[in-house]
Structure formats: structure tokens, C-alpha cells
Amino acid sequence: MPVTQITLLRGYEPEVQERLVQRVSDAVRSVINSAEAGTTTFIQEVSTYRRDGRVFTGGATAHPLASEVVTRFLEAMQQRDLPTAQGFLAPGFTMCFPGGARFSTLDELVAWGRTRYQQVAKRLDRFDECWTPQGTVVYCHGTLHGTWLDGRSFEGLRFIDRFVVRDGLLQQQDVWNDLAEHRPA
């Protein structure tokens, strides 16, 4: 039965503390074969600490939930609100779409999409997050629906997007989908 203790400076919102406790518990259970009921993680708050000759009395800013950053970006893209979508991108952001199509700007992506369909939208079904030294990796799963260039509708086509989110900004997007399998000849 693992017991994990986290020590934080006061001031973190309850939602941030809940997220931290859940993720630390998940990390422990990913290494130690322990039942959910047998894993305990708690937070102890302190008012001050000293490190490297400096005294600290307040915690750092919490990162936004990476899947929410991805959702807001995808919503802006779906509405073709490119200025808002651009605000979610880190300098050097890159995208790779099916067929190895690579883009570094949203305008390039939109122009490429115009050669494939009139309109496309995503139904977001599930998000999976994992944490790496490079940032939070978010997998977004769902289906695509829209209109082909010839005016016919499509729906229910699978997609998976993989994003890397660091400091609340998107670093990278990789896309896999079934559009090519269903595209009119």
C-alpha cells in the first residue's frame, strides 16, 4: 500500500491540488502494482520554505489542463477563427497530416484542406494525456463529418490527433484519419 505525500506552499486552488493528487497517484500505480483502494496520496501545505539562499512564500502558477487547451484550439479551428487559434501556438509549432503533409502555419493548413473538402468538423469523443519531459502529450479521439468537394456529405470517419502541450501552448500536432479511405475518386 503506497502512501505518497506532496508538500506545497499555500495558495494553490483546490482543482489544481485535486489534479496533482490524482496524477501522482496514477504515476505511483503505473510503477507499483497497487489497487486504487490501496493507494494514498495527500497534500501538506506550508507557508514558507528556503532553497538556494532564497525564501519562498508562494507557489508557482499551475499549468492549464492540456486537454482543455487542445479543445479550445480545435474549436477555434472549426470556426475558422484563425487569430484565436494562432494564440494557442508556440513559436516553431509544426503540424503533420496524413500523407506526410507538413505545415508550420494555419494558413498553409487551411489552403491544403481546400483541395480535399469544402468543410470538415470534429466530434471529440475522448482525450488521453501523458506527461513527458517535453510537455504533456494529448491524444484526441473522435470522428470527422463534413462535405466533400463534390458536395456529398460524410460522417463518422475516425481520427486521432496527437498534440504536445508545454506551458499552455501547442508545440506540435500529428494527425491520423480515415479521410483518404473514403474520399471520392
N, C-alpha and C positions, 0 to 999 in steps of 0.2 A: 504494500500500500504506500505509494509515494506521496509525500507531503512537500509542497513547494511554497516558499514564502517570497513575496516580492515586496521590496521596500521602496516607497515613493515619497517624494516631497508632496505636501498638501497642495490641493488646488486642481487636481485632475477631475474632470466631470465623471459622474457615475457611469455613463455609457462607455467612456474610454477605459475605466477600470474594469468593467464587465468584459469588454473586448480583450483586454490584456489577460485577465484571469482565464478566459476561455482558450485563447491561443496558447498560453503557456501550458495549460492542461492538455491540450491537443498535442503539443510538442512532446511532453513527457510520455503520453500514451503512444506516440509514434516510435519511441525508443524502448520503453519498458512495457512488457505485456501486463497491463493492469486494466481491470474493469473500470468503467466510468464511475461506478459507485465507490470504487476503492482509490480514486484519485482526488486529492485535496489540494487546492491552491488558494492562498489567501494573500491579501494585501495589508501591509502595515504602513501607516502614514507617519512621517516625521516632519518636523518643522524646519530643520536646518541640517546641513552637513558640510564638511570641509574636504576638499580634494585639491591637490597640487597647489597648496598655499592659498586657495580661494574659498570663501564661504558662500554657499548657495542656499537660498530660501524659497525658490520657486521652481517648479518643474518646467520642462521643455514643452513646446507645442506638440500636440498629438497629430499624427498624420490623418487625413481624411480616409474613410473607408474606401479602399481601392475600387471595389465593385461599383460604388456609387459614382466615382469619377468616370469610370467606363460607361455607365448607364447614361450619365448626363452628356458625355461626348457623343454617344451613339444617337441619342435623342436629337441633339443639335444637328448632326449629320443628316438624319432622316428628314428633318425640317429644312434642310439645305441652308441652315443658319451658319455659314462658314466662319464669320467673325467669332461667334461664340465657341464653335468647335475648335478654332485655332487657339483659343485661350487655354485649352486643356493640353496643348502640345508643348513638350520640352524642346529647346533648341536641339537640332540634329535628329528630330523624330523621323523614323522611317517606317514604311509600310511594305508588306509583301503580300500580294494577292495570288489567287490560283493562276497557274501557268508561269509563275515566276515574275509576274508583273510587279516592278518595284517603283515606289513613289516617295518623294520627300515633301510634297506639298499637297494640300487638299484640292487645289485647282487641277493638278495633274490627275488625281484620282477621279474627280467628277468628269473630266473630259474623257478619260478612258471608259468610265461607266456608260457614257452616252453612246458608245459604239456597241454596247451589249444589251441595253434595255432602256425603255422610256422612263421607268420608275421602279424602285425597289425599296422595300422596308423590311425590318426585322421584328419578329416576335421573340422576345427574350424569355427563355424558359428557365435557365439555371446559370449560376455563377459558381465557379470553384476558384479558391485563392490558395496560393502557396507563397512562402516567403523565402527569398534568396538574398545573398549579399548585394546583388544588383538592383533589387527592388521587389515589389510584390508582383507576382505573376498571376494574372486573372484570365481564366478561361470562361468565355461566354458562349453558351449553347442555345440554339433555338432554330427557328425556321424563317425562311425568306418568302415574301409574297410580293407581287408587283405585276408589271406589264412589259412584255417583250417589245422589241422594235416594231413588229408587225401588228401590234395592238392586242394580241391574245394575252389573257391573264395567266399567271402561275401562282401557286401557293404550296406551302408545305415542304419546301426544299431545305434540306438540312444545312446548317452552317456551324462552324466553331471559329471564334476569334480568340487569339491569344495576345494579351497585352502585357507589357512591362510598365509598371507604375512606380515612379520614385519621386518622393517629396510632393505628392499630389499631382504630378504631371505625367502624361503618357510619353514613354521613351520609344516604344516600338509596338507595332501591330502586325500580326501574321494572321491570314485569313484562309480558311478551307471551307469550301461549299460544293453543293451538287449542281450549281447553275449550268456548267458545261455539259453535264449528263442529260439535261432536259431542254437545252437551248434549241430553238427551231433551226433547221438546216438552212 
